Every structure is written in structure tokens, then in C-alpha cells.
């Protein structure tokens, strides 16, 4: 137990009762005045005055000591309220000596006060607004508006370009027509060869609606046969393929006397049977696939 000095004789009994309870609570905690100041935020000198009866401790100091001692502060705060009333009557209303009542600790051992809020927040709390903060807010709002405007313009442009592309897409039938280079190659060499016999393949009405028709313009150039659809020498064609190369092979099969069916540019079962017949007649591997060797037989 700490040895406490006697309380002033002129101390009011109600204040004395509060101080005695605070002394007991401090003794129960086992803390020195220095450690008590560090735990509660009030300097050891302030606690020396509070517990010596020379100053009335503030309400916050009483609550802090109750928390350190593990006691419910309700009864202590009730005693503090009574003691505060008696202290005010004895000292008079608002004397200079009471300034120490609410004096927070300035001792180095006390915990540091909490960091102040940023200047912008304090200005807003006081009803003021920093010019720099207003400028930053305006810049952020302008940037967001600009980004939204650019995004909207880009989306609109993409949508318009997509609609225009869909409206101007060429029909599928045009993609399967013979290329201009093949036609020009054929016309440029026609002057050096004899007049060819021209035949036109007419597919059935149902095939004409699903695939373009091809014309077999048979002519011999540099010792090889061509029909004006493709000049390929080694394209690999099999059942399921389609295009001008298939039409070229069908025309060449027809020229060789093996009917491939309709010259429609579609490699179907009839065309495959015709290819097998040609391969068997030429002594090639009979697989129904047109490769470089089969093209060589078709062109010669």
C-alpha cells in the first residue's frame, strides 16, 4: 500500500470521499504515478495534484483510472459529479486555479496525441473549402466527363462501322466466282493456241441456287490442258471441298471422257468416283483424292 499524505483539512467531505476512492483504485492497480500517467494520458504531476486533493480531477481522468483499475466507472462518476458541485462552491465559479482540472498531459512519457485530420477535412468540417480542393474536384470531374464522352464516341463509331460492313458484305456466290487473275491469264494466252471448243455445264436448278455455275473453256497451253477456272498444279482436293479448283478438275475429268456429274465446284461422291476411275486408268494409287500426280494426269 502507498503511503499517502494527509488530505487538506479544509477539503470538502464530498471531494474527500472521491479522492479516497481514487487513491484506493490507484493502489489496487499497482502502478506508479509515472506509469499511471502513461496509461491514462495525464501527467504524473497532474495525478499528484488530483490524488493529493489540490485539484479536482476531470471526468475523463476518473474514467481512465477506472478503466486501468478494472472497475465500473458509474459510481465513481456519480461521486465526481457531487464532488464537482462542492468544489465549485468552494472555489467560486470559474477561478483561474481550476484551469488545471482539464489540463491534458504534456509529459514526454504520455502517449502522443492522435494525428490531426488532413487540412481539407478540417476545412470542410468548419464550413470552409480549400481552393486547391475545389480545383482538384473540378479536374477529376472534367476528366471523368471526357473519358465518358470518348468512350461513347468510340462505341458509336464501332457500331456504325459494323452496320455498314454488314450492309455492304458481298454475296457468297460472288466469292466462289473465278478470280480475275485466272481469267486474265487465260485470255492472254488464247492468242497462241487454236480456237478451243466451248462447252457450258448446266447444273440442276437446285444446285444453281446453292452454288455458282462454272464454264469449261477447254484450251491447251504449253502442252497442258486448262479450262479457265484455276491454273493450280498441286492443290489437294478431296470429298467435301469446294471452289474453282474443284470446278477445274471436274472440267478436266469431263475432257478426259469421265463424267464427274455437274460442274458445280463441289467435290461430291460422283466427282470422287470419277477421280477413282481416272487414277485406276492411269495406274495411280486409287484413293479418290486429287494431288500433284492426279493433276499431272488431268493436265496432260
C-alpha positions in Angstrom: 0.0 0.0 0.0 1.3 3.5 -0.8 1.8 6.0 1.9 -0.4 8.9 1.1 0.0 12.4 2.6 -2.9 13.7 4.6 -5.5 15.5 2.7 -6.1 19.2 3.3 -8.2 19.9 6.3 -10.4 22.4 4.5 -11.2 19.8 1.8 -15.0 19.3 1.4 -16.1 15.8 2.6 -17.7 15.0 -0.7 -14.4 15.8 -2.5 -12.5 13.9 0.1 -14.7 10.8 -0.5 -13.9 10.9 -4.2 -10.2 11.3 -3.7 -10.1 8.4 -1.2 -11.8 6.1 -3.7 -9.3 7.2 -6.4 -6.4 6.5 -4.1 -7.6 3.0 -3.4 -8.1 2.3 -7.0 -4.6 3.5 -7.8 -3.2 1.3 -5.1 -5.2 -1.6 -6.4 -3.7 -1.2 -9.9 -0.2 -1.3 -8.5 1.0 1.4 -10.9 3.4 4.2 -10.1 2.4 7.8 -10.9 4.6 7.8 -13.9 3.1 4.5 -15.3 -0.4 5.7 -14.4 0.3 8.9 -16.4 1.4 6.9 -19.4 -1.7 4.7 -19.3 -4.3 7.4 -18.8 -2.8 10.4 -20.8 -2.5 12.7 -17.8 1.0 13.6 -16.4 2.3 12.3 -13.1 2.3 15.8 -11.7 -1.4 16.1 -12.6 -2.2 12.8 -10.8 -0.1 14.0 -7.8 -2.4 17.1 -7.5 -5.6 15.0 -8.1 -4.8 12.4 -5.5 -3.4 15.0 -3.1 -6.7 16.9 -3.1 -5.2 20.1 -4.5 -7.1 19.8 -7.8 -10.3 18.2 -8.8 -9.6 15.5 -11.5 -11.6 15.9 -14.7 -14.4 13.4 -15.6 -12.2 11.9 -18.3 -9.3 11.2 -15.8 -11.7 9.5 -13.5 -13.0 7.3 -16.3 -9.4 6.5 -17.4 -8.4 5.5 -13.9 -11.4 3.2 -13.6 -10.5 1.6 -16.8 -6.9 0.9 -15.7 -8.1 -0.5 -12.4 -10.8 -2.6 -14.0 -13.7 -1.0 -12.1 -17.1 0.1 -13.3 -16.8 3.9 -13.6 -20.5 4.5 -13.0 -20.3 5.0 -9.2 -17.0 7.0 -9.5 -18.6 9.3 -12.0 -21.6 9.8 -9.6 -19.1 10.7 -6.8 -17.3 13.0 -9.2 -20.5 14.9 -10.1 -21.2 15.5 -6.4 -17.6 16.5 -5.7 -17.5 18.8 -8.7 -20.5 20.7 -7.3 -18.9 21.1 -3.9 -15.6 22.1 -5.5 -17.3 24.8 -7.5 -19.0 26.3 -4.4 -15.7 26.4 -2.5 -13.6 27.8 -5.3 -16.1 30.0 -6.8 -17.4 29.9 -10.3 -14.6 29.7 -12.9 -11.4 30.7 -10.9 -8.1 30.5 -12.5 -7.0 27.7 -10.3 -9.5 25.4 -11.9 -7.6 25.6 -15.2 -5.5 22.7 -14.2 -8.7 20.5 -13.9 -8.9 19.8 -17.6 -5.2 20.2 -18.3 -4.1 17.2 -20.5 -0.6 15.8 -20.1 2.4 17.4 -21.7 4.9 15.0 -20.2 7.1 13.1 -22.6 6.0 9.8 -21.1 2.4 10.4 -22.0 1.2 8.8 -25.3 1.3 11.0 -28.3 -2.0 12.8 -29.2 -3.8 11.4 -32.2 -2.7 12.8 -35.5 -4.8 15.6 -36.7 -7.1 15.1 -39.7 -6.0 16.4 -43.1 -6.4 20.1 -43.7 -9.0 19.6 -46.3 -11.2 17.6 -44.0 -10.9 20.1 -41.2 -11.8 22.9 -43.5 -14.9 21.1 -44.7 -15.9 20.4 -41.0 -15.6 24.1 -40.2 -17.8 25.0 -43.2 -14.8 26.2 -45.3 -13.5 24.7 -48.5 -9.9 24.9 -49.7 -9.4 26.4 -53.2 -7.0 23.7 -54.0 -9.5 21.0 -53.1 -12.1 22.6 -55.3 -9.7 22.7 -58.2 -8.9 19.0 -57.7 -12.5 18.1 -57.6 -13.2 20.1 -60.8 -10.3 18.5 -62.6 -11.4 15.0 -61.6 -15.0 15.7 -62.7 -13.8 17.1 -66.0 -11.5 14.0 -66.6 -14.4 11.6 -65.9 -16.7 13.5 -68.3 -14.0 13.5 -71.0 -13.4 9.7 -70.7 -17.2 9.1 -70.8 -17.5 11.2 -74.0 -14.6 9.5 -75.7 -15.9 6.0 -74.8 -19.4 6.9 -76.1 -17.9 8.2 -79.4 -15.8 5.1 -79.9 -18.7 2.7 -79.2 -20.9 4.7 -81.6 -18.2 4.6 -84.3 -17.7 0.8 -83.9 -21.4 0.2 -84.1 -21.8 2.3 -87.2 -18.9 0.6 -88.9 -20.3 -2.8 -88.0 -23.7 -1.9 -89.5 -22.0 -0.5 -92.7 -19.9 -3.7 -93.0 -23.0 -5.9 -92.7 -24.8 -3.9 -95.4 -22.0 -4.0 -97.9 -20.8 -7.6 -97.5 -20.6 -9.3 -100.9 -22.8 -12.3 -101.6 -21.5 -15.7 -101.1 -21.9 -16.6 -104.7 -19.5 -13.8 -105.7 -16.8 -15.2 -103.5 -16.8 -18.5 -105.5 -16.6 -17.0 -108.9 -13.3 -17.4 -110.8 -10.7 -14.8 -110.0 -9.8 -12.0 -112.3 -6.2 -13.2 -112.5 -7.2 -16.6 -113.7 -9.4 -15.1 -116.4 -6.7 -12.6 -117.5 -4.1 -15.4 -117.6 -6.4 -17.5 -119.9 -7.2 -14.6 -122.2 -3.5 -13.6 -122.5 -2.5 -17.0 -123.8 -5.5 -17.7 -126.0 -3.9 -15.9 -129.0 -1.1 -18.5 -129.2 -3.4 -21.6 -129.3 -6.0 -22.9 -131.6 -9.7 -21.9 -131.2 -11.0 -24.0 -128.3 -14.3 -25.7 -128.1 -16.5 -24.0 -125.6 -19.0 -26.0 -123.5 -21.2 -24.8 -120.7 -22.1 -27.0 -117.8 -25.7 -26.5 -116.6 -26.3 -27.9 -113.1 -29.8 -28.8 -111.9 -32.0 -25.9 -110.7 -31.5 -26.9 -107.0 -27.7 -26.8 -107.4 -27.8 -23.5 -109.2 -29.4 -21.9 -106.2 -26.8 -23.2 -103.7 -23.6 -22.9 -105.7 -22.4 -20.8 -108.7 -22.1 -22.3 -112.2 -18.8 -22.7 -113.8 -17.9 -22.7 -117.5 -15.4 -25.1 -119.0 -13.3 -23.2 -121.6 -11.0 -26.0 -122.6 -7.7 -24.9 -124.1 -4.2 -26.3 -124.3 -1.3 -24.0 -123.2 2.4 -25.1 -123.2 1.4 -28.8 -123.5 -1.1 -28.7 -120.6 -5.0 -28.6 -120.6 -6.7 -25.8 -118.8 -10.5 -24.9 -118.6 -10.3 -21.3 -117.3 -11.3 -22.0 -113.7 -7.9 -22.5 -112.0 -4.2 -22.9 -113.0 -3.2 -25.0 -110.0 -0.8 -27.8 -110.4 -0.8 -29.4 -107.0 -3.8 -28.4 -104.9 -5.0 -31.2 -102.6 -8.7 -31.8 -103.2 -11.0 -34.4 -101.6 -14.7 -35.0 -100.9 -16.2 -32.0 -99.2 -14.0 -29.4 -100.8 -15.5 -26.7 -103.0 -14.3 -23.9 -105.2 -12.8 -23.1 -108.6 -10.1 -25.7 -108.2 -12.8 -28.4 -107.9 -14.6 -27.0 -111.0 -11.3 -27.1 -112.9 -10.8 -30.8 -112.0 -14.4 -31.5 -113.0 -13.9 -29.9 -116.4 -10.7 -31.8 -116.9 -12.4 -35.1 -116.0 -15.1 -34.4 -118.5 -12.4 -33.6 -121.1 -10.8 -37.0 -120.3 -14.1 -38.7 -121.0 -15.0 -39.5 -117.4 -18.3 -37.8 -116.3 -17.9 -36.1 -112.9 -21.5 -35.1 -112.6 -22.5 -31.4 -112.6 -19.6 -28.9 -112.9 -20.6 -27.0 -109.8 -17.3 -26.7 -108.0 -18.4 -29.1 -105.2 -16.4 -32.3 -104.6 -19.1 -34.8 -104.1 -19.5 -38.6 -104.3 -19.9 -38.5 -108.1 -16.7 -36.5 -108.6 -14.9 -38.9 -106.3 -15.9 -41.9 -108.3 -14.8 -40.1 -111.5 -11.4 -39.4 -109.8 -11.0 -43.1 -108.8 -11.7 -44.2 -112.4 -9.0 -41.8 -113.7 -6.5 -42.9 -111.1 -7.2 -46.6 -111.9 -6.9 -46.0 -115.6 -3.6 -44.0 -115.2 -2.1 -46.6 -112.8 -2.0 -44.3 -109.8 -2.9 -45.0 -106.2 -6.7 -45.2 -106.2 -7.8 -43.1 -103.2 -10.2 -40.6 -104.7 -8.0 -37.6 -103.7 -6.6 -35.2 -106.3 -3.0 -34.5 -105.6 0.0 -33.4 -107.8 0.2 -36.8 -109.6 -3.5 -36.8 -110.4 -3.3 -33.1 -111.6 -0.4 -34.1 -113.9 -2.6 -36.8 -115.5 -5.5 -34.4 -115.8 -3.4 -31.6 -117.4 -1.5 -33.8 -120.0 
